[in-house]
Amino acid sequence: MYQRTFPPFDLARLLKTVFSPEGGERVAILIDLDDPRDMEAYRFLQNADYTIQRHAYEVFHKGLLSGVLGLTGGEMYAYKITGGSNLDLPDAAVDAAGYTISLQQEVYPKYDIILAITTYSATAPLTAFAKQYGFRGATMHGMNDIILRTGLAVDYDEVSREAEALRAGMTGADWAELDFTVMGNVYTLRLDLNGQEAQKSHGLCRGKHPDVANLPAGEVYWVPTGGEGSFPLKYEEDGTIGLMTVSGGRIVRADLLKGNPDTIARHNAKLAADPVTGELGELGLGTQELPWSGRDIQDEKVLGTFHVATGRSDHLGGHLTPDKFSESSHATHDDILFAPHKTPEITNCEIRLHRHGETIVVAKDYQPSAYTRALLDAVRAHS
């Protein structure tokens, strides 16, 4: 089996590969804190819980201050933690001098590259701001030591080639079917894809086109146009497993399979109050061979894993924007990851795509199928 080796993490290599920057481009770093005032004099470093933000300071801020690749800036700005994945970002932020500034007036228009190293993903809102203000960026939420040593140490030219090979071999599908076995019962979710062009998260964000890369990258994905059936969901808050009934492309009801009935009741109350929170906005397949990091940002990129997502989808080319939710706090994009270390209770998973008149298996039991392996072997043979 193909085995990837990981060179030591190198900030210059990562930034050069991802952005191919020209000398003199200005770079800013965004972090999130419970109290943004702790950005003053880097006071947040005294809190041992801020491991992600410490990486932003020790690895990226210090590296940029050393003048890596001739880039300038490296300033850090902290905004108040949003509390949810891909929620809109607050405009107010605090700099290292303790001043409160406006991100839309003093950061987005004045930097060429913006790195968001945060607790919660900022990909959706930062992508919207990139298109508005013209910068490029990368989101690296949940960063830990394993991610630095592996998912951020790889050759992203290689990641891009392999993601494109899988994308090209899976694009144009009419539908996808996902099978799940839980507690001896088999459930199937069918997602309509309508022959759409598959997309890829491949980590390259070069040239002058405003864009934001989500790192670690390595994913092929679609925005479903509809869906029917059911699938299990393991709630991160307490491990409860519920069965999601899907109709018209949305989760319309959750039923208890195992665990806490109150968790299911809260979910059903949210679906009733704000039905678009149940909309299925993504099907994603991992494309990289990486170790488990304990953080979904990397683990969903592992070959053989897959995820469906609910909620906001505008950053992926979908139609669901924050204004369509009844409450702004509901406008999240939440990936539901299926992986052997995270959902061991959910087994015999199989993903099938119907394209060009035939049905192909692309993954089974959290492993790539022979079809998927052949696509990778072909591109590796020519690299």
Buried (B, 14 or more C-beta within 10 A) or exposed (E): EEEEEBEEBBBEBBBBBBBEBEEEBBBBBBBBBBEBBBBBEBBBEEBEEBEBBBBBBEBBBEBBEEEBBEBBBBBBBBBBBBEBBBBBBBBBBBBBEEEEBEBBEBBBEEBBBBBBBBBBBBBBBBBBBBBEBEBBBBBBBBBBEBBBBBBBBBBBBBBBBBBBBBBBBBBBBBBBBBBBBBEEEEBBBBBBBEBBEBBBBBBBBEEEEBBBBBBBBBBBBBBBBBBBBBBBBBBEEEEBBBBBBBBEBBBBBBEBBBBBEEBBEBBBEBBEEBBBBBBBBBBBBBBBBBBBBEBBBBBBBBBBBBBBBBBBBBBBBBEBBBEBBEEEEBBBBBBBBBBBEBBEBBBEBBBBBBBEEEEBBBBBEBEBBEBBBEBBEEBEEEE
